[in-house]
Amino acid sequence: MDKKKYFILFPPFLILGIVLIIILPDHCTFYAFLPILGFWITYYCWIFLEKKETE
């Protein structure tokens, strides 16, 4: 796990998730979990592209 990438990406996605929980109506709060999915997709794509670049 690359901690530098993790801590660069984590704060914006955390803030986005909290904002979505606050803003979305009660029946749509499950959409607040989408930033979590987006975080992991972005994290692993970043790692994949970096490894591919070094090859």
C-alpha positions as CSV (number, residue, x, y, z in Angstrom):
1,M,0.0,0.0,0.0
2,D,1.4,3.3,-1.0
3,K,0.6,5.6,1.9
4,K,1.5,8.8,0.1
5,K,-1.1,8.2,-2.6
6,Y,-3.6,7.0,0.0
7,F,-3.3,10.2,2.1
8,I,-3.4,12.4,-1.0
9,L,-6.7,10.9,-2.2
10,F,-8.4,10.2,1.1
11,P,-9.3,13.8,2.3
12,P,-11.2,14.9,-0.8
13,F,-13.2,11.7,-1.1
14,L,-14.0,11.8,2.7
15,I,-15.2,15.4,2.4
16,L,-17.3,14.5,-0.6
17,G,-18.9,11.5,1.2
18,I,-19.7,13.6,4.3
19,V,-21.2,16.4,2.1
20,L,-23.3,13.9,0.2
21,I,-24.6,12.4,3.5
22,I,-25.6,15.9,4.7
23,I,-27.1,17.2,1.4
24,L,-28.9,14.1,0.0
25,P,-32.4,13.4,1.0
26,D,-33.0,10.4,3.3
27,H,-34.0,8.0,0.6
28,C,-30.9,8.7,-1.5
29,T,-28.2,8.6,1.2
30,F,-26.9,5.3,-0.2
31,Y,-25.3,7.4,-3.0
32,A,-22.9,8.8,-0.3
33,F,-21.1,5.4,-0.6
34,L,-20.1,6.1,-4.2
35,P,-17.1,8.2,-3.3
36,I,-15.7,5.2,-1.4
37,L,-15.9,3.2,-4.7
38,G,-14.5,6.1,-6.6
39,F,-11.6,6.4,-4.1
40,W,-10.6,2.8,-4.5
41,I,-10.9,2.8,-8.3
42,T,-8.8,6.0,-8.5
43,Y,-6.2,4.6,-6.0
44,Y,-5.7,1.3,-7.8
45,C,-5.7,2.9,-11.3
46,W,-3.0,5.3,-10.1
47,I,-0.9,2.4,-8.8
48,F,-1.5,0.4,-12.0
49,L,-0.5,3.3,-14.3
50,E,2.6,4.0,-12.2
51,K,3.7,0.4,-12.4
52,K,3.0,0.3,-16.1
53,E,5.0,3.4,-16.7
54,T,8.1,2.0,-14.9
55,E,8.1,-1.2,-17.0
